[in-house]
């Protein structure tokens, strides 16, 4: 925003300003001048219960000059929050997740589609008790009216544990789950899915290392480039260390473009890809020449 960058830290913000190591919102100029805008208290701090949230993992988004984000814990729920904050540091909780019907533990960034915000939670129990904590897709207004679009019901074919944010392709939202699918349980394998803004859900692809060199456990958001979806899996593939994959919007032609773990190319990609003039760039969290990760380029 006008030469200033805004972000979050999952921890920090301790004592001098009253925080309890529950994270911050900060701003930094492109020259490196940094300032803490807000320190989260978390749920329990200095023998008091607070409702402002704690431990923001996701990035912020800008909607008409206001910043919106999520905390993965705290709130009145205390399953995390959706909050907004001004560029001067005035924070307001819009919604507290309850651990139950509305979901819990949002760790991915929000998505703005025509003034409505969309996101995912990693857990949350659905109506009638059919969900035992496998996550949700939700929407909220910028004033905090939240509703669940989809409860992942059983950790099976539709997926479980959506850790990544959503992307918008022509009014349809696309995402991944880190677990579930046709081949796995809530904490293994994973899926790619689409969902309309009214909640019509489609499972596009179930990941499984059982099927040839397919990857497993995608935790990063998808990327849409020239009619195709691209993404990463953090595990499996031909060498067991993650993949870069491509698929159509219907998910029928999923293809592994690269399997990590062979030589010094890196292992376990956790972050999303970016497109620069037709070349995809990304990172791995480990491996490489020195064992601490790599930056890579891939031509589809």
Secondary structure, DSSP 8 states (H G I E B T S, - for coil): -TTEEEEEESS---GGGS--SS-EEEEEETT--EEEEEE---SEETTEE--S-B---S--EEETTEEEEEESBBSSSSB-EEEEE-TT--EEEEEE--SSTT-B---S--EEETTEEEEEESB---GGG--SS--EEEEE-TT--EEEEEE--SSSTT-B---S--EEETTEEEEEESBBSTT--TTSB-EEEEEETT--EEEEEE--TTSTT-EE---S--EEETTEEEEEESEESTTSB-EEEEE-TT-TT-EEEEES-SSSS-B---S--EEETTEEEEEESBBSSSSB-EEEEEE-
